Amino acid sequence: MDGIVGSLRLGWDALLLKDDAYEEMSAADSPVVKGLVLILVVGVAVALFAFVGDVLEWASTPNLVEIKDIVHHYLTQMPWWQLAVRGDPAFVAIFDQWYNLGWSIALTLAPSVGSAAANIIVTPLALIIRWLIYGLLAYLFARWLGGTADLSQTLGVLALAVAPQALNVLTVIPYVHLGSVVAVWGILCAYVGLKTAHKLSWQRAAWATLLPFILVVAALILTSCMATGILAVATGGGS
């Protein structure tokens, strides 16, 4: 229990961007363990609050299937519908195809109790995976830029960058989302952590913070281009 309380205290100070929190985490005997505890506690808490919010949102959302049928009924009673059907006999089939596709997407994005419950496991797991991947890349870039901390210390201070995720407990209020605020705050926490642990100048710390994101975006663009090229070759070869 003391370990959880200590991790939460560090998380709170890190949320306020206090250098002392990052220095204490970097100097801890087991920064990775303390960081993992913080991530698990924050992840589960956020997921539980989000579950309550999603259930409330689901309960207050009208039946979308019924709305779909009502809207379709009234659309087909309008004068323009009759004109479109007379002008193109295939109009009805094409319209229904796109209409059903649009509603299928809407139904997928609608609040779901099942997906909200699954997020109690998925949310902390996703935070841990993202922490490990980003932590490794940030460590490599920080060392390349002259940093002095080891991997354990780097992962420890970057675990504190998860602290802003705690703001997502506000999602218990239906339709409240804080994605951009949390993301930017998390990047600022990562910057302070890398700067403090690796004893970097603010310029080098900024690069160490941002380069992992740049690398991932570049990799995604390259993968997308390669996939498009392969698909084009395959389609061309097949024709």
C-alpha positions in Angstrom: 0.0 0.0 0.0 2.9 2.4 0.8 4.3 1.7 -2.6 1.0 2.7 -4.3 0.6 5.8 -2.2 4.2 6.8 -3.0 3.7 6.3 -6.7 0.5 8.3 -6.7 2.2 11.1 -4.8 4.9 11.2 -7.4 2.3 11.1 -10.1 0.5 14.1 -8.6 3.8 16.1 -8.4 4.7 15.1 -11.9 1.3 16.2 -13.1 2.2 19.7 -11.8 5.6 19.4 -13.7 7.7 19.5 -10.5 11.3 18.6 -11.1 11.6 17.0 -7.7 9.2 14.2 -8.6 11.3 13.2 -11.7 14.5 13.4 -9.7 13.1 11.2 -7.0 11.8 8.7 -9.5 15.1 8.6 -11.3 17.0 8.0 -8.0 14.6 5.3 -6.8 15.8 1.8 -6.2 13.3 0.3 -8.7 12.0 3.1 -10.9 10.5 0.6 -13.4 8.4 -1.1 -10.7 7.2 2.2 -9.2 6.4 3.4 -12.7 4.5 0.2 -13.5 2.4 0.5 -10.3 1.5 4.1 -11.2 0.5 3.2 -14.7 -1.7 0.2 -13.5 -3.4 2.3 -10.9 -4.1 5.2 -13.2 -5.1 3.0 -16.1 -7.6 0.9 -14.0 -9.0 4.0 -12.3 -9.5 5.8 -15.6 -11.1 2.7 -17.2 -13.5 2.3 -14.3 -14.6 5.9 -14.4 -14.9 5.7 -18.2 -17.1 2.6 -17.7 -19.5 4.5 -15.5 -19.6 7.4 -18.0 -20.1 5.0 -21.0 -23.0 3.3 -19.2 -24.6 6.6 -18.4 -24.1 7.7 -22.0 -25.5 4.4 -23.3 -28.5 4.7 -21.1 -29.2 8.3 -22.3 -28.7 7.5 -26.0 -31.9 6.8 -28.1 -32.2 3.5 -29.9 -30.2 4.2 -33.1 -31.8 1.3 -35.0 -35.2 2.8 -34.5 -34.0 6.2 -35.5 -32.5 4.7 -38.6 -35.8 3.1 -39.6 -37.8 6.3 -38.9 -35.4 8.5 -40.9 -35.5 6.1 -43.8 -39.3 6.0 -43.7 -39.6 9.7 -43.9 -37.0 10.1 -46.5 -38.9 7.7 -48.8 -42.0 9.8 -48.4 -40.5 13.0 -49.7 -41.2 14.3 -53.2 -37.5 14.3 -54.2 -37.4 10.5 -53.5 -40.1 9.8 -56.1 -38.4 12.0 -58.6 -35.0 10.2 -58.0 -36.6 6.8 -58.4 -38.3 7.7 -61.7 -35.0 9.1 -63.0 -32.9 6.1 -62.1 -34.4 2.7 -61.2 -31.1 1.7 -59.6 -31.2 4.7 -57.2 -33.0 2.8 -54.4 -30.4 0.0 -54.3 -27.5 2.5 -54.4 -29.0 4.7 -51.7 -29.8 1.8 -49.4 -26.2 0.6 -49.7 -24.7 3.9 -48.7 -27.4 4.6 -46.1 -26.8 1.2 -44.4 -23.1 1.7 -44.5 -23.3 5.1 -42.8 -25.5 3.7 -40.1 -23.3 0.7 -39.6 -20.4 3.1 -38.8 -22.6 5.1 -36.5 -23.7 2.0 -34.6 -20.1 0.9 -34.3 -19.2 4.2 -32.7 -22.2 4.3 -30.4 -21.7 3.7 -26.6 -21.5 0.0 -25.7 -21.5 -1.5 -22.2 -19.5 -4.5 -23.5 -16.7 -2.4 -25.0 -16.6 -0.2 -21.9 -16.2 -3.2 -19.7 -13.4 -4.6 -21.9 -11.6 -1.3 -21.6 -11.0 -2.0 -17.9 -8.3 -4.4 -19.1 -7.4 -2.8 -22.5 -6.8 0.7 -21.1 -4.0 -0.2 -18.6 -2.5 -2.7 -21.0 -2.4 -0.2 -23.8 -0.8 2.4 -21.5 1.9 -0.1 -20.5 2.7 -1.1 -24.2 2.9 2.5 -25.2 5.1 3.4 -22.2 7.6 0.6 -23.1 7.8 1.4 -26.8 8.1 5.1 -26.3 10.4 4.7 -23.4 12.9 2.6 -25.4 12.9 5.0 -28.3 13.2 8.0 -26.1 16.1 6.4 -24.2 18.0 5.7 -27.4 17.5 9.2 -28.7 18.3 10.8 -25.3 21.6 8.8 -25.1 22.4 9.7 -28.7 21.9 13.3 -27.7 24.3 13.0 -24.7 22.0 11.8 -22.0 23.4 10.0 -18.9 20.4 8.1 -17.5 20.1 4.3 -17.9 17.0 2.6 -19.4 15.5 1.8 -16.0 15.7 5.5 -14.9 14.3 6.6 -18.3 11.3 4.3 -18.0 10.7 5.4 -14.5 10.5 9.1 -15.3 8.5 8.5 -18.4 5.9 6.5 -16.4 5.2 9.8 -14.7 4.1 11.1 -18.1 1.1 8.9 -17.7 -0.1 11.1 -14.8 -2.2 13.4 -17.0 -4.2 10.4 -18.0 -5.8 10.7 -14.6 -7.7 13.7 -15.9 -9.7 11.2 -18.0 -11.7 10.3 -14.9 -13.8 13.3 -16.0 -15.2 11.0 -18.7 -17.5 9.7 -16.0 -19.6 12.7 -17.2 -21.3 11.7 -20.4 -20.0 13.1 -23.7 -16.9 14.7 -21.9 -13.6 14.0 -23.8 -10.1 15.5 -23.0 -7.9 13.8 -25.6 -5.9 16.7 -26.8 -5.4 18.3 -23.4 -4.2 15.0 -21.9 -1.9 14.3 -24.9 -0.2 17.7 -24.8 0.2 17.5 -21.0 1.7 14.0 -21.3 4.3 15.2 -23.8 5.3 18.1 -21.4 5.7 15.6 -18.6 7.8 13.4 -20.8 10.0 16.4 -21.7 10.5 17.3 -18.1 11.3 13.7 -17.2 13.9 13.3 -20.0 15.5 16.7 -19.3 15.8 15.9 -15.6 16.9 12.3 -15.7 19.4 12.7 -18.6 20.7 16.1 -17.6 20.0 17.5 -21.1 19.6 21.0 -22.3 16.1 22.1 -23.1 16.8 21.9 -26.8 18.2 18.4 -26.6 15.4 17.3 -24.3 12.8 18.6 -26.7 14.3 16.6 -29.5 14.6 13.5 -27.4 10.9 13.9 -26.5 9.7 14.5 -30.1 11.9 12.2 -32.1 10.1 9.0 -31.1 6.8 10.5 -32.4 8.5 11.6 -35.6 10.0 8.2 -36.1 6.7 6.4 -35.6 4.9 8.8 -38.0 7.6 8.3 -40.7 7.4 4.5 -40.3 3.6 4.7 -40.7 3.9 6.8 -43.8 6.5 4.5 -45.3 4.4 1.4 -44.5 1.4 3.0 -46.0 3.3 3.9 -49.2 4.7 0.4 -49.5 1.3 -1.2 -48.9 -0.2 1.1 -51.6 2.6 0.2 -54.0 2.2 -3.5 -53.4 -1.5 -3.3 -53.8 -1.1 -1.3 -57.1 1.4 -3.9 -58.4 -0.9 -6.8 -57.4 -4.0 -5.1 -58.9 -2.1 -4.3 -62.1 -0.7 -7.8 -62.3 -4.1 -9.3 -61.8 -5.6 -7.2 -64.6 
